[in-house]
Amino acid sequence: MNNAWTQTIGVNHNGSDEWYTPRNAVEPLIKYLYPGSKILCPFDTEESEYVKVFRENGFNVSFGHISTGQDFFKLERKDIDADYIISNPPFSLRDKILERLVEFRIPFAMLFNANGLFDSKKRFELAKYYDFSVIYLSPRVRYIDSLGNRNSPPFQSAYITMGITPRRLYFERIENV
């Protein structure tokens, strides 16, 4: 990924959207990815478990976050040098993020709240037209807040993916710690 790229990734979000994904929710993705691939994590810092887990497993990882001035919505397709785009983006921007991702035409996996996953007309139409797949995680992901506390939210989590899996629905068991 070139320097222009790393300066343009991230997203604006509200404070309630800043929850960190634990390692156990990242690890199930590894078996679906080609070894040694290039992964962009556009909603992550270097301390992100996405960045750490993928690097530990031999992937070439680029990342960016709004806190360091990178804006996902200003990202241009011509600047992307990645085989996959993977992250836990702000849930409040699901429609906008998915619309942008399908424009890039790069395989992706985004971790979202599974409640009402396709309730919005926009997400439903995108899923139908672009053949999204879902990787459903169980039990609930215990996200990490800004103080390092693990919290079990009142919802299940699932990855919406495109171009990563051949089937439409997968179930992955994770071990919560």
Accessible surface in RSA format (square Angstrom, percent):
REM  Atomic radii and reference values for relative SASA: ProtOr
REM  Chains: A
REM  Algorithm: Lee & Richards
REM  Probe-radius: 1.40
REM  Slices: 20
REM RES _ NUM      All-atoms   Total-Side   Main-Chain    Non-polar    All polar
REM                ABS   REL    ABS   REL    ABS   REL    ABS   REL    ABS   REL
RES MET A   1    52.22  27.0   2.40   1.6  49.83 118.6   4.37   3.7  47.85  63.4
RES ASN A   2    79.19  54.6  67.02  64.8  12.17  29.3  43.04 103.6  36.15  34.9
RES ASN A   3   124.10  85.6 119.98 115.9   4.12   9.9  29.52  71.1  94.58  91.4
RES ALA A   4    56.25  51.7  43.41  67.0  12.85  29.2  52.48  73.9   3.77  10.0
RES TRP A   5     0.00   0.0   0.00   0.0   0.00   0.0   0.00   0.0   0.00   0.0
RES THR A   6    37.53  26.7  37.53  38.0   0.00   0.0  31.69  42.6   5.84   8.8
RES GLN A   7   121.54  68.0 108.71  79.5  12.83  30.5  37.90  80.7  83.64  63.4
RES THR A   8    38.91  27.7  36.87  37.4   2.04   4.9  38.63  51.9   0.29   0.4
RES ILE A   9     0.00   0.0   0.00   0.0   0.00   0.0   0.00   0.0   0.00   0.0
RES GLY A  10     0.08   0.1   0.00   N/A   0.08   0.1   0.08   0.2   0.00   0.0
RES VAL A  11     3.93   2.6   3.52   3.2   0.40   1.0   3.52   3.1   0.40   1.1
RES ASN A  12    97.53  67.3  95.12  91.9   2.41   5.8  33.76  81.3  63.77  61.6
RES HIS A  13    59.56  32.6  25.97  18.1  33.59  85.9  16.98  17.5  42.59  49.6
RES ASN A  14    77.81  53.7  67.96  65.7   9.85  23.7  43.95 105.8  33.86  32.7
RES GLY A  15    66.58  82.1   0.00   N/A  66.58  82.1  40.15 110.2  26.43  59.2
RES SER A  16    84.68  71.6  63.60  84.9  21.08  48.6  54.76 116.6  29.92  41.9
RES ASP A  17    24.39  17.1   8.72   8.7  15.67  37.1   2.63   6.2  21.75  21.7
RES GLU A  18    45.10  25.9  37.82  28.6   7.28  17.3  23.83  46.1  21.27  17.4
RES TRP A  19   103.74  41.6  92.99  45.0  10.75  25.2  82.27  43.9  21.47  34.8
RES TYR A  20    94.50  44.1  92.16  52.4   2.34   6.1  70.34  52.9  24.16  29.8
RES THR A  21     8.67   6.2   1.80   1.8   6.87  16.4   1.21   1.6   7.46  11.3
RES PRO A  22     1.01   0.7   0.67   0.6   0.34   1.2   1.01   0.8   0.00   0.0
RES ARG A  23    81.45  34.2  80.48  41.0   0.97   2.3  43.77  59.8  37.68  22.8
RES ASN A  24    19.44  13.4  15.16  14.6   4.29  10.3  15.31  36.9   4.13   4.0
RES ALA A  25     0.00   0.0   0.00   0.0   0.00   0.0   0.00   0.0   0.00   0.0
RES VAL A  26     0.00   0.0   0.00   0.0   0.00   0.0   0.00   0.0   0.00   0.0
RES GLU A  27    78.03  44.8  69.91  52.9   8.12  19.3  23.52  45.5  54.51  44.5
RES PRO A  28    17.75  12.9   8.16   7.4   9.60  34.9  17.64  14.6   0.11   0.7
RES LEU A  29     0.12   0.1   0.12   0.1   0.00   0.0   0.12   0.1   0.00   0.0
RES ILE A  30    42.66  24.3  39.93  29.7   2.73   6.6  39.93  28.8   2.73   7.4
RES LYS A  31   143.03  69.8 103.53  63.5  39.50  94.1  74.48  67.0  68.55  73.0
RES TYR A  32    39.74  18.6  22.94  13.1  16.80  43.7  25.66  19.3  14.08  17.4
RES LEU A  33    10.96   6.1   0.03   0.0  10.94  27.5   1.41   1.0   9.56  25.7
RES TYR A  34   169.23  79.0 168.39  95.8   0.84   2.2 120.51  90.6  48.72  60.1
RES PRO A  35   122.57  89.3 100.63  91.7  21.94  79.8 102.22  84.4  20.35 126.5
RES GLY A  36    48.67  60.0   0.00   N/A  48.67  60.0  24.29  66.6  24.38  54.6
RES SER A  37     9.85   8.3   3.93   5.2   5.91  13.6   5.91  12.6   3.93   5.5
RES LYS A  38    69.54  33.9  69.54  42.7   0.00   0.0  36.95  33.3  32.59  34.7
RES ILE A  39     1.64   0.9   0.00   0.0   1.64   4.0   0.30   0.2   1.34   3.6
RES LEU A  40     0.00   0.0   0.00   0.0   0.00   0.0   0.00   0.0   0.00   0.0
RES CYS A  41     0.00   0.0   0.00   0.0   0.00   0.0   0.00   0.0   0.00   0.0
RES PRO A  42     0.00   0.0   0.00   0.0   0.00   0.0   0.00   0.0   0.00   0.0
RES PHE A  43    17.36   8.7   5.33   3.3  12.03  31.3   6.25   3.8  11.11  31.8
RES ASP A  44    10.66   7.5   7.92   7.9   2.74   6.5   2.62   6.2   8.04   8.0
RES THR A  45    42.43  30.2  39.26  39.8   3.16   7.5  30.88  41.5  11.55  17.5
RES GLU A  46    96.03  55.1  90.92  68.8   5.11  12.2  24.58  47.5  71.45  58.3
RES GLU A  47   122.97  70.6 113.08  85.6   9.89  23.5  61.88 119.7  61.10  49.9
RES SER A  48    19.04  16.1   7.94  10.6  11.10  25.6  17.17  36.6   1.87   2.6
RES GLU A  49    39.44  22.6  36.03  27.3   3.40   8.1   7.99  15.5  31.45  25.7
RES TYR A  50     2.51   1.2   2.51   1.4   0.00   0.0   2.51   1.9   0.00   0.0
RES VAL A  51     1.33   0.9   1.33   1.2   0.00   0.0   1.33   1.2   0.00   0.0
RES LYS A  52    82.55  40.3  78.13  47.9   4.43  10.5  43.38  39.0  39.18  41.7
RES VAL A  53     0.40   0.3   0.40   0.4   0.00   0.0   0.40   0.3   0.00   0.0
RES PHE A  54     0.00   0.0   0.00   0.0   0.00   0.0   0.00   0.0   0.00   0.0
RES ARG A  55   100.61  42.2  84.16  42.9  16.46  39.2  41.15  56.2  59.46  36.0
RES GLU A  56   114.56  65.8  74.12  56.1  40.45  96.3  49.08  94.9  65.49  53.5
RES ASN A  57    70.24  48.4  46.06  44.5  24.19  58.2   9.76  23.5  60.49  58.5
RES GLY A  58    52.99  65.4   0.00   N/A  52.99  65.4  36.45 100.0  16.54  37.0
RES PHE A  59    12.57   6.3   3.41   2.1   9.17  23.9   3.99   2.4   8.58  24.6
RES ASN A  60    87.39  60.3  78.35  75.7   9.05  21.8  24.48  58.9  62.91  60.8
RES VAL A  61     9.38   6.2   0.00   0.0   9.38  22.6   0.00   0.0   9.38  25.5
RES SER A  62    19.70  16.6  15.03  20.1   4.67  10.8   5.35  11.4  14.35  20.1
RES PHE A  63    53.09  26.6  47.04  29.1   6.06  15.8  47.04  28.5   6.06  17.3
RES GLY A  64     1.38   1.7   0.00   N/A   1.38   1.7   1.38   3.8   0.00   0.0
RES HIS A  65    17.35   9.5  17.13  11.9   0.23   0.6  10.66  11.0   6.69   7.8
RES ILE A  66    38.85  22.1  28.82  21.5  10.04  24.2  28.82  20.7  10.04  27.2
RES SER A  67    85.26  72.0  43.45  58.0  41.81  96.3  47.40 100.9  37.86  53.0
RES THR A  68    93.82  66.7  62.24  63.1  31.58  75.3  68.89  92.5  24.92  37.7
RES GLY A  69    60.83  75.0   0.00   N/A  60.83  75.0  34.08  93.5  26.75  59.9
RES GLN A  70    22.21  12.4  22.21  16.2   0.00   0.0   1.00   2.1  21.21  16.1
RES ASP A  71    20.29  14.2  19.60  19.5   0.68   1.6   7.62  17.9  12.66  12.6
RES PHE A  72     0.00   0.0   0.00   0.0   0.00   0.0   0.00   0.0   0.00   0.0
RES PHE A  73    43.88  22.0  26.06  16.1  17.81  46.3  26.06  15.8  17.81  51.0
RES LYS A  74   141.80  69.2 130.44  80.0  11.35  27.0  80.83  72.8  60.96  64.9
RES LEU A  75     0.00   0.0   0.00   0.0   0.00   0.0   0.00   0.0   0.00   0.0
RES GLU A  76    88.86  51.0  88.19  66.7   0.67   1.6  20.74  40.1  68.12  55.6
RES ARG A  77   109.91  46.1 106.10  54.1   3.80   9.1  47.28  64.6  62.62  38.0
RES LYS A  78   171.02  83.4 130.00  79.8  41.02  97.7 111.34 100.2  59.68  63.6
RES ASP A  79    22.40  15.7  19.56  19.5   2.84   6.7   1.53   3.6  20.86  20.8
RES ILE A  80    13.88   7.9   0.00   0.0  13.88  33.5   0.20   0.1  13.68  37.1
RES ASP A  81    62.62  43.9  58.07  57.8   4.55  10.8  20.89  49.2  41.73  41.6
RES ALA A  82    16.82  15.5   0.35   0.5  16.47  37.5   1.23   1.7  15.59  41.3
RES ASP A  83    62.03  43.4  54.55  54.3   7.48  17.7  17.34  40.8  44.69  44.6
RES TYR A  84     9.14   4.3   9.14   5.2   0.00   0.0   5.97   4.5   3.16   3.9
RES ILE A  85     0.07   0.0   0.07   0.1   0.00   0.0   0.07   0.1   0.00   0.0
RES ILE A  86     0.00   0.0   0.00   0.0   0.00   0.0   0.00   0.0   0.00   0.0
RES SER A  87     0.00   0.0   0.00   0.0   0.00   0.0   0.00   0.0   0.00   0.0
RES ASN A  88    20.88  14.4   9.25   8.9  11.63  28.0   4.18  10.0  16.70  16.1
RES PRO A  89     1.26   0.9   0.00   0.0   1.26   4.6   0.44   0.4   0.83   5.1
RES PRO A  90     8.01   5.8   7.52   6.9   0.49   1.8   7.60   6.3   0.41   2.5
RES PHE A  91    48.52  24.3  42.92  26.6   5.60  14.6  43.01  26.1   5.50  15.8
RES SER A  92    70.05  59.2  30.00  40.0  40.05  92.3  39.61  84.3  30.44  42.6
RES LEU A  93    43.79  24.4  41.10  29.4   2.69   6.8  43.79  30.8   0.00   0.0
RES ARG A  94    35.49  14.9  34.23  17.4   1.26   3.0   0.96   1.3  34.53  20.9
RES ASP A  95    44.20  31.0  42.30  42.1   1.89   4.5  19.46  45.8  24.73  24.7
RES LYS A  96   109.40  53.4 107.04  65.7   2.37   5.6  59.12  53.2  50.29  53.6
RES ILE A  97     0.00   0.0   0.00   0.0   0.00   0.0   0.00   0.0   0.00   0.0
RES LEU A  98     0.00   0.0   0.00   0.0   0.00   0.0   0.00   0.0   0.00   0.0
RES GLU A  99    59.15  34.0  57.78  43.7   1.37   3.3  14.01  27.1  45.14  36.9
RES ARG A 100    44.35  18.6  43.58  22.2   0.77   1.8  14.39  19.7  29.96  18.2
RES LEU A 101     0.26   0.1   0.19   0.1   0.07   0.2   0.19   0.1   0.07   0.2
RES VAL A 102     6.34   4.2   6.34   5.7   0.00   0.0   6.34   5.5   0.00   0.0
RES GLU A 103   105.18  60.4  80.41  60.8  24.77  59.0  40.76  78.8  64.42  52.6
RES PHE A 104     2.97   1.5   2.06   1.3   0.91   2.4   2.06   1.2   0.91   2.6
RES ARG A 105   151.70  63.7 128.62  65.6  23.08  55.0  59.84  81.8  91.86  55.7
RES ILE A 106     4.58   2.6   4.20   3.1   0.38   0.9   4.45   3.2   0.13   0.4
RES PRO A 107    41.34  30.1  40.39  36.8   0.94   3.4  40.85  33.7   0.48   3.0
RES PHE A 108     0.00   0.0   0.00   0.0   0.00   0.0   0.00   0.0   0.00   0.0
RES ALA A 109     0.00   0.0   0.00   0.0   0.00   0.0   0.00   0.0   0.00   0.0
RES MET A 110     0.00   0.0   0.00   0.0   0.00   0.0   0.00   0.0   0.00   0.0
RES LEU A 111     0.00   0.0   0.00   0.0   0.00   0.0   0.00   0.0   0.00   0.0
RES PHE A 112     0.00   0.0   0.00   0.0   0.00   0.0   0.00   0.0   0.00   0.0
RES ASN A 113    28.11  19.4  28.11  27.2   0.00   0.0   0.39   0.9  27.72  26.8
RES ALA A 114    17.76  16.3   5.52   8.5  12.24  27.8   5.71   8.0  12.05  31.9
RES ASN A 115    82.90  57.2  72.23  69.8  10.67  25.7  28.94  69.6  53.97  52.2
RES GLY A 116    26.46  32.6   0.00   N/A  26.46  32.6  13.36  36.7  13.10  29.3
RES LEU A 117    16.59   9.2  13.85   9.9   2.74   6.9  13.85   9.7   2.74   7.4
RES PHE A 118    57.52  28.8  46.11  28.6  11.42  29.7  47.29  28.7  10.23  29.3
RES ASP A 119   121.38  85.0  89.00  88.6  32.38  76.6  29.67  69.8  91.71  91.5
RES SER A 120    30.15  25.5  20.15  26.9  10.01  23.1  29.98  63.9   0.17   0.2
RES LYS A 121   170.25  83.1 157.04  96.4  13.22  31.5 106.21  95.6  64.05  68.2
RES LYS A 122    89.45  43.6  84.27  51.7   5.18  12.3  38.26  34.4  51.19  54.5
RES ARG A 123    18.82   7.9  18.82   9.6   0.00   0.0   0.00   0.0  18.82  11.4
RES PHE A 124   106.61  53.3 106.15  65.7   0.47   1.2 106.15  64.4   0.47   1.3
RES GLU A 125    79.31  45.5  78.48  59.4   0.83   2.0  32.90  63.6  46.41  37.9
RES LEU A 126    17.07   9.5  16.27  11.6   0.79   2.0  16.97  11.9   0.10   0.3
RES ALA A 127     9.47   8.7   9.47  14.6   0.00   0.0   9.47  13.3   0.00   0.0
RES LYS A 128   137.98  67.3 120.74  74.1  17.23  41.0  77.11  69.4  60.87  64.8
RES TYR A 129   165.68  77.4 142.10  80.8  23.58  61.3 100.17  75.3  65.51  80.8
RES TYR A 130    53.73  25.1  42.00  23.9  11.73  30.5  22.90  17.2  30.83  38.0
RES ASP A 131    88.69  62.1  80.78  80.4   7.91  18.7  21.47  50.5  67.23  67.0
RES PHE A 132     3.74   1.9   0.61   0.4   3.12   8.1   0.61   0.4   3.12   8.9
RES SER A 133     5.44   4.6   5.44   7.3   0.00   0.0   0.32   0.7   5.13   7.2
RES VAL A 134    17.94  11.8  17.94  16.2   0.00   0.0  17.94  15.6   0.00   0.0
RES ILE A 135     0.11   0.1   0.11   0.1   0.00   0.0   0.11   0.1   0.00   0.0
RES TYR A 136    65.51  30.6  65.15  37.1   0.37   1.0  42.61  32.0  22.90  28.2
RES LEU A 137     0.11   0.1   0.01   0.0   0.10   0.2   0.01   0.0   0.10   0.3
RES SER A 138    34.99  29.6  34.99  46.7   0.00   0.0  15.58  33.2  19.41  27.2
RES PRO A 139    53.29  38.8  51.31  46.8   1.98   7.2  53.29  44.0   0.00   0.0
RES ARG A 140    97.16  40.8  96.59  49.2   0.57   1.4  13.52  18.5  83.65  50.7
RES VAL A 141     0.09   0.1   0.03   0.0   0.06   0.1   0.03   0.0   0.06   0.2
RES ARG A 142    75.17  31.6  75.17  38.3   0.00   0.0  14.44  19.7  60.72  36.8
RES TYR A 143     7.62   3.6   7.62   4.3   0.00   0.0   7.62   5.7   0.00   0.0
RES ILE A 144    34.46  19.6  34.46  25.7   0.00   0.0  34.46  24.8   0.00   0.0
RES ASP A 145    27.40  19.2  25.96  25.8   1.44   3.4  10.32  24.3  17.08  17.0
RES SER A 146    88.83  75.1  57.82  77.2  31.01  71.4  32.26  68.7  56.58  79.3
RES LEU A 147   151.56  84.4 118.41  84.7  33.14  83.3 124.51  87.4  27.04  72.8
RES GLY A 148    51.72  63.8   0.00   N/A  51.72  63.8  26.61  73.0  25.11  56.2
RES ASN A 149    75.60  52.1  71.15  68.8   4.45  10.7  18.61  44.8  56.99  55.1
RES ARG A 150    81.48  34.2  59.95  30.6  21.53  51.3  18.02  24.6  63.46  38.5
RES ASN A 151    53.60  37.0  50.17  48.5   3.42   8.2  19.35  46.6  34.25  33.1
RES SER A 152    69.19  58.5  39.07  52.1  30.11  69.4  26.94  57.4  42.25  59.2
RES PRO A 153    17.77  12.9  12.31  11.2   5.46  19.8  17.77  14.7   0.00   0.0
RES PRO A 154   112.16  81.7  95.09  86.7  17.07  62.1  98.75  81.5  13.42  83.4
RES PHE A 155    32.10  16.1  30.03  18.6   2.07   5.4  32.10  19.5   0.00   0.0
RES GLN A 156    38.94  21.8  38.35  28.0   0.59   1.4  20.34  43.3  18.60  14.1
RES SER A 157     0.07   0.1   0.00   0.0   0.07   0.2   0.00   0.0   0.07   0.1
RES ALA A 158     0.02   0.0   0.02   0.0   0.00   0.0   0.02   0.0   0.00   0.0
RES TYR A 159     0.07   0.0   0.07   0.0   0.00   0.0   0.07   0.1   0.00   0.0
RES ILE A 160     0.00   0.0   0.00   0.0   0.00   0.0   0.00   0.0   0.00   0.0
RES THR A 161     0.32   0.2   0.32   0.3   0.00   0.0   0.00   0.0   0.32   0.5
RES MET A 162    23.92  12.4  23.31  15.4   0.61   1.5  21.24  18.1   2.69   3.6
RES GLY A 163    60.93  75.1   0.00   N/A  60.93  75.1  32.96  90.5  27.97  62.6
RES ILE A 164    20.60  11.7   0.00   0.0  20.60  49.6   3.61   2.6  16.99  46.1
RES THR A 165    17.44  12.4   0.00   0.0  17.44  41.6   1.94   2.6  15.50  23.4
RES PRO A 166   131.56  95.9  87.65  79.9  43.91 159.6  99.50  82.2  32.06 199.2
RES ARG A 167   142.95  60.0 137.87  70.3   5.08  12.1  66.58  91.0  76.37  46.3
RES ARG A 168   123.60  51.9 116.95  59.6   6.65  15.8  64.51  88.2  59.09  35.8
RES LEU A 169    89.58  49.9  80.64  57.7   8.93  22.5  80.64  56.6   8.93  24.0
RES TYR A 170    16.63   7.8  15.89   9.0   0.74   1.9  15.21  11.4   1.42   1.7
RES PHE A 171   143.69  71.9 116.24  72.0  27.45  71.4 116.56  70.7  27.12  77.6
RES GLU A 172    20.90  12.0  17.91  13.5   2.99   7.1   2.23   4.3  18.67  15.2
RES ARG A 173   172.27  72.3 143.84  73.3  28.44  67.7  59.05  80.7 113.22  68.6
RES ILE A 174     6.77   3.9   0.62   0.5   6.15  14.8   4.58   3.3   2.19   5.9
RES GLU A 175   128.68  73.9 124.05  93.9   4.63  11.0  59.71 115.5  68.96  56.3
RES ASN A 176    49.61  34.2  19.68  19.0  29.93  72.1  12.98  31.2  36.63  35.4
RES VAL A 177   116.74  76.8  86.20  78.0  30.55  73.6 116.13 100.9   0.62   1.7
END  Absolute sums over single chains surface
CHAIN  1 A     8647.4       6904.0       1743.4       4599.3       4048.1
END  Absolute sums over all chains
TOTAL          8647.4       6904.0       1743.4       4599.3       4048.1
